Amino acid sequence: MSAEDLLLRVDRLVGGRYATHRIPAEMRAEPRTRRALLTVTWWLVAELVLAAAAVGVAVDIHDRGGQVSGIVWYRLVVIFALTATLFYFVWRAGLGFYWAYSRLRLFSIVFPVVALATSAVPGLYPSWMIVEQVLFSLVLVGVSLVLSSKHMRAVFAKPRPVPAG
């Protein structure tokens, strides 16, 4: 089994009924589409750097004998996992998969809401983690704005249902 066969299986799992729908190659190659996906990729690189910095802060606090709660460590792992997932989605969207664009756009809207809501819970996170979560949210809002542009919504228009039969 080739790597692409394995990835297509993953696509079928996470892509649902639109797992195989791809936008035409000329739409993928359009400069505005490529520029938008490149911009999103750079936003995600910033997200990864931010996540790495947060881990560095937590490790530094721990190494100096400070207390880092389990929920903070858990959230740091989740942020890395989410960012890796978003990189997968932007890569597959770049290959024209509608489902990947759709998931990327959805998660770039939902994740900031969750991050800000959990940051608002008194005493859940230390102040440095709250700042990190606000920055995490701002980066994803940037991703959401790029993906929600008129051009990107037109390029990745929702596929029409295939008639049963």
Helices and strands as residue ranges (DSSP letters): H 3-15, G 16-18, H 25-29, H 31-63, H 70-94, H 98-119, H 127-147, H 150-155
